[in-house]
């Protein structure tokens, strides 16, 4: 009985060390960025050692990934849910409900960003690391796939006419989401962020209309 109690106490102690290391790692990465973050300082602030970090994480990237990956995964899962709900509608209904569906869906996306503000701040301001690149790739892939499915379901001729190419689809999606994430990078209050993103969406909606409309014409 005493031995089992000792094991439970040790498990709690180890769990506590892990949580403290994670807390101090977040502070260090936020303060100094990924490249300049020091594992030694993280260990010292946590009242532990670098060895305690390496037991749990083989390198700095693994520690960093453990901080931001859950939030990144959750964002992509939410975005996929929102976009999938749109693409499962009949093509003509997608066209009719596009704006309303976007108006309903994007506040949920922004809510998620601000519910995990520190994690996204860390992800978006730590340089062009592999975790960031993977995240942006996943987001853009989900968005461009949704656009392609809409075009197919609605019978729109944007692709067959040449008004939209896979490359342009990728560029437009990347530009939108990169711009949207700027609200986190610049510590914008949530209410202000919602308003800015609303205006961004209006701007991009007008541009997409020139691509989806057969008489949209070329904008110079």
Secondary structure, DSSP 8 states (H G I E B T S, - for coil): -HHHHHHHHHHHHHHHHHHHHHHHHHHHHHHHHHHH--HHHHHHHTTS-HHHHHHH-SSHHHHHHHHHHHHHHHHHHHHHHHHHHHHTS-HHHHHHHHHHHHHHHHHHHHHHHHHTHHHHHHHHSS-S-HHHHHHHHHHHHHHHHHHHHHHHHHT--TTTTTS--HHHHHHHHHHHHHHHTHHHHTT--HHHHHHHHHHHHHHHHHHHHHHHSTT-----
